[in-house]
Amino acid sequence: MNTDILEGKWEQVKGEMQKKWGKLTNDDLDVIKGNSKILAGKLQEHYGLTKEDAEKEIENFNHKD
């Protein structure tokens, strides 16, 4: 999912993201606002993931349907 689509669905998916990645705070979600690059950085920060692993996590999340 590209950033535009993620941003468009942000209100719908941010609760699901917080369930999946419980270390993301409401403040983190307010900063992310659907931006996948910022989300990847927050996942790296909170979970110690590499950039590539964080991007894979996001990609897997986006294609869970």
N, C-alpha and C positions, 0 to 999 in steps of 0.2 A: 504494500500500500504506500503510495507516495505521500509526501507531506501534506499536499492540498486535501487529499481524501481524509487523512488522519485528522487534520484540523477541522474539517467539515463534520466529522462524526465525534468530535472531542467530548461534547457533553454526554453522548451516549456511551462512550467507552472508558471514560476516566474512572468510573466506579469499578469496572471489570479489571482495569489495570491495577487499581489499589488492592483488589482481592488477590490477583496473581503475584504482584510485587508489593507485599505488605510493608516493606520498609519505605515506600514512597509516601511522603507526608502530603497533607493538603497543600502546604506551601510549595512543595515540589511540583504538584500537579498544576498549581496556579502559574508557576514559572514555565513549565513545559508547554502548556496551551496547545497541545497537538503537534509540537515540533519534534520530529523523530530524532534529530541530532541532539537536542537537549535531553530527550528521554534516554538516549543511549548513554550520554554523559552521566546522568543521574543513576542509571543502572550500574555503570562502572564504579561510581563513587560509593554506592550503598552495598553492592554485592561483590566488588572486586573483580568484575569481569573485564576481559580484554575488549577493545573496541569491536573486534570482529564477532565475539561471542554476544555482546550486547545487541549488535545489529541483527544477529541470527535470532535472538530471543524476540525482538520486536517483529521480525519477519514472520516467525512462527505464530506469534500472537495475532498478527494481522490476517493470517490465513487459517485460522482455527475453524472457520465456518464449514 
